[in-house]
Amino acid sequence: MRSTRVSISGIPYAHLKSRGDVAAPARWTEEVKRQTAHLPKVVHPCVVRVTFRLPPEKFPKDHPYGSDLDNLLKRFFDALIETVFSDAAGKDGIVVSIEATKVRVGHSGEAGADLEIIEIEKVNPERA
């Protein structure tokens, strides 16, 4: 099994914004791509563990638990499709298990995501 770990700096975003800094989600996507471009390509089934480190402004009074985890994952995986999963048949379909967490950090300078990808034994898709 091969394991790859990286900490990605930047403020995680889930989807498009209709007000405020509407370019911020695209910047996050570009940061994920830039900071994972050097990682080895994943071509075997894998387990992904990710912890999103969210700054206080991601926990407004009307949304006290922070950004939706499923939406954070969608944008994040869309970026990884262009880097670590780019050579995989089915792109991020190669992921067989996900462990995802979001935590609050003290300020935006601590924001980002901690990513671990663990490649597991090659699975014969005809037997799975």
C-alpha contacts under 8 A as a table, 3 or more apart, distances in Angstrom:
res1	aa1	res2	aa2	distance
1	M	118	I	6.76
1	M	119	E	5.48
1	M	120	I	5.36
1	M	121	E	6.85
2	R	118	I	5.80
2	R	119	E	5.29
2	R	120	I	7.42
3	S	116	E	6.89
3	S	117	I	5.62
3	S	118	I	4.37
3	S	119	E	6.31
4	T	39	L	7.58
4	T	40	P	7.87
4	T	115	L	8.00
4	T	116	E	5.53
4	T	117	I	5.20
4	T	118	I	6.51
5	R	114	D	7.48
5	R	115	L	5.59
5	R	116	E	4.37
5	R	117	I	6.56
6	V	36	T	7.72
6	V	114	D	6.00
6	V	115	L	5.35
6	V	116	E	6.63
7	S	112	G	7.19
7	S	113	A	5.80
7	S	114	D	4.40
7	S	115	L	6.16
8	I	31	E	7.61
8	I	32	V	6.53
8	I	35	Q	6.22
8	I	36	T	7.96
8	I	112	G	5.29
8	I	113	A	5.07
8	I	114	D	6.18
8	I	115	L	7.60
9	S	31	E	7.51
9	S	110	E	7.58
9	S	111	A	6.24
9	S	112	G	4.39
9	S	113	A	6.71
10	G	28	W	6.39
10	G	31	E	6.96
10	G	108	S	7.73
10	G	109	G	7.60
10	G	111	A	5.54
10	G	112	G	4.65
10	G	113	A	7.87
11	I	28	W	6.45
11	I	53	R	7.89
11	I	54	L	6.75
11	I	55	P	7.34
11	I	108	S	6.66
11	I	111	A	5.19
11	I	112	G	5.37
12	P	25	P	7.57
12	P	28	W	6.02
12	P	52	F	6.92
12	P	53	R	7.56
12	P	54	L	6.71
12	P	72	L	7.07
12	P	111	A	7.25
12	P	112	G	5.91
12	P	113	A	7.30
13	Y	24	A	7.34
13	Y	25	P	5.13
13	Y	28	W	6.44
13	Y	67	S	7.84
13	Y	72	L	6.11
13	Y	75	R	7.45
14	A	25	P	6.95
14	A	67	S	6.99
14	A	68	D	7.37
14	A	71	N	4.81
14	A	72	L	4.15
14	A	73	L	7.41
14	A	74	K	7.22
14	A	75	R	5.81
15	H	25	P	6.40
15	H	71	N	6.65
15	H	72	L	7.54
15	H	75	R	6.80
16	L	22	V	6.86
16	L	25	P	6.15
17	K	20	G	7.25
17	K	21	D	7.24
17	K	22	V	4.87
17	K	23	A	7.77
17	K	24	A	7.94
17	K	25	P	7.31
18	S	22	V	6.18
19	R	22	V	5.98
21	D	24	A	5.60
22	V	25	P	7.03
23	A	26	A	5.57
23	A	27	R	6.40
24	A	27	R	5.03
24	A	28	W	6.29
25	P	28	W	5.12
25	P	29	T	6.36
26	A	29	T	5.04
26	A	30	E	6.24
27	R	30	E	5.08
27	R	31	E	6.16
28	W	31	E	5.04
28	W	32	V	6.24
29	T	32	V	5.20
29	T	33	K	6.30
29	T	75	R	6.93
29	T	76	F	6.88
29	T	79	A	5.68
30	E	33	K	5.08
30	E	34	R	5.97
30	E	79	A	7.47
31	E	34	R	4.98
31	E	35	Q	5.88
32	V	35	Q	5.28
32	V	36	T	6.03
32	V	76	F	7.16
32	V	79	A	6.23
32	V	80	L	7.28
33	K	36	T	5.32
33	K	37	A	5.77
33	K	79	A	5.59
33	K	80	L	6.49
33	K	82	E	6.94
33	K	83	T	6.23
34	R	37	A	5.42
35	Q	38	H	7.18
36	T	39	L	5.41
36	T	80	L	7.44
36	T	83	T	6.33
36	T	84	V	6.91
37	A	83	T	5.20
37	A	84	V	6.98
39	L	83	T	7.75
39	L	84	V	6.33
40	P	84	V	6.31
41	K	83	T	7.26
41	K	84	V	4.48
41	K	85	F	6.11
41	K	86	S	7.12
41	K	87	D	6.50
41	K	88	A	7.87
42	V	45	P	7.94
42	V	46	C	7.79
42	V	84	V	5.68
42	V	85	F	5.59
42	V	87	D	7.12
42	V	88	A	6.45
42	V	119	E	7.18
43	V	85	F	7.17
43	V	87	D	6.38
43	V	88	A	4.70
43	V	89	A	7.39
43	V	94	I	7.47
44	H	88	A	7.45
44	H	94	I	6.68
44	H	119	E	6.04
44	H	120	I	6.78
44	H	121	E	7.18
44	H	122	K	5.54
44	H	123	V	7.83
45	P	94	I	4.85
45	P	95	V	5.76
45	P	96	V	6.23
45	P	119	E	5.88
45	P	120	I	5.76
45	P	121	E	7.05
45	P	122	K	6.19
45	P	123	V	6.89
46	C	94	I	6.36
46	C	95	V	4.97
46	C	96	V	5.85
46	C	97	S	7.07
46	C	117	I	6.50
46	C	118	I	5.30
46	C	119	E	4.16
46	C	120	I	5.35
47	V	95	V	5.83
47	V	96	V	5.89
47	V	97	S	4.80
47	V	98	I	5.91
47	V	99	E	7.95
47	V	117	I	5.79
47	V	118	I	5.09
47	V	119	E	6.44
47	V	120	I	7.34
48	V	95	V	6.82
48	V	97	S	6.32
48	V	98	I	4.88
48	V	99	E	6.29
48	V	115	L	7.30
48	V	116	E	5.80
48	V	117	I	4.66
48	V	118	I	6.43
49	R	98	I	5.82
49	R	99	E	4.64
49	R	100	A	5.86
49	R	114	D	7.99
49	R	115	L	5.85
49	R	116	E	5.07
49	R	117	I	6.47
50	V	98	I	7.88
50	V	99	E	6.37
50	V	100	A	4.97
50	V	101	T	6.39
50	V	113	A	6.58
50	V	114	D	5.47
50	V	115	L	4.58
50	V	116	E	6.37
51	T	100	A	5.82
51	T	101	T	4.64
51	T	102	K	5.45
51	T	103	V	7.15
51	T	113	A	5.44
51	T	114	D	5.13
51	T	115	L	6.76
52	F	100	A	7.81
52	F	101	T	6.18
52	F	102	K	4.56
52	F	103	V	6.24
52	F	111	A	7.70
52	F	112	G	6.00
52	F	113	A	4.38
52	F	114	D	6.60
53	R	102	K	6.01
53	R	103	V	5.15
53	R	104	R	5.92
53	R	105	V	5.99
53	R	110	E	7.13
53	R	111	A	4.82
53	R	112	G	5.04
53	R	113	A	5.60
53	R	114	D	7.80
54	L	58	K	6.15
54	L	66	G	7.76
54	L	102	K	6.87
54	L	103	V	5.97
54	L	104	R	4.94
54	L	105	V	5.77
54	L	108	S	7.50
54	L	111	A	5.32
54	L	112	G	6.86
55	P	58	K	5.73
55	P	59	F	7.70
55	P	104	R	5.81
55	P	105	V	5.15
55	P	106	G	6.23
55	P	107	H	5.10
55	P	108	S	4.90
55	P	110	E	7.33
55	P	111	A	5.75
56	P	59	F	5.52
56	P	60	P	7.75
56	P	104	R	6.50
56	P	105	V	6.76
56	P	106	G	6.61
56	P	107	H	6.38
56	P	108	S	7.57
57	E	60	P	6.09
58	K	66	G	5.35
58	K	67	S	6.37
59	F	63	H	5.86
59	F	64	P	4.87
59	F	65	Y	6.00
59	F	66	G	4.42
59	F	67	S	7.33
60	P	63	H	5.17
60	P	64	P	5.57
60	P	66	G	7.30
61	K	64	P	5.32
63	H	66	G	5.81
63	H	67	S	7.59
67	S	71	N	7.62
67	S	72	L	7.09
68	D	71	N	5.44
68	D	72	L	6.37
69	L	72	L	5.04
69	L	73	L	6.18
69	L	100	A	7.53
69	L	101	T	7.50
69	L	102	K	7.10
70	D	73	L	5.12
70	D	74	K	6.28
71	N	74	K	5.07
71	N	75	R	6.59
72	L	75	R	5.67
72	L	76	F	6.18
73	L	76	F	4.97
73	L	77	F	5.88
74	K	77	F	5.33
74	K	78	D	6.09
75	R	78	D	5.08
75	R	79	A	6.44
76	F	79	A	5.30
76	F	80	L	6.41
77	F	80	L	4.85
77	F	81	I	6.15
77	F	92	D	6.97
78	D	81	I	5.30
78	D	82	E	7.26
79	A	82	E	5.63
79	A	83	T	7.10
80	L	83	T	5.05
80	L	84	V	5.63
80	L	85	F	5.97
80	L	86	S	7.64
80	L	92	D	7.82
81	I	84	V	6.48
81	I	85	F	4.70
81	I	86	S	5.20
81	I	91	K	5.83
81	I	92	D	6.16
82	E	85	F	6.53
82	E	86	S	5.11
83	T	86	S	5.34
84	V	87	D	7.52
85	F	88	A	5.31
85	F	91	K	5.17
85	F	92	D	5.98
85	F	94	I	7.95
86	S	91	K	6.00
87	D	91	K	7.06
88	A	91	K	4.84
88	A	92	D	7.50
88	A	94	I	6.82
89	A	93	G	7.80
89	A	94	I	7.31
90	G	93	G	5.05
90	G	94	I	6.44
91	K	94	I	6.23
92	D	95	V	5.69
93	G	96	V	7.49
95	V	98	I	7.24
105	V	108	S	7.58
105	V	110	E	6.25
105	V	111	A	6.64
106	G	110	E	6.98
107	H	110	E	5.82
107	H	111	A	7.05
108	S	111	A	5.05
123	V	127	R	7.78
123	V	128	A	6.99
124	N	127	R	5.48
124	N	128	A	6.37
125	P	128	A	5.10
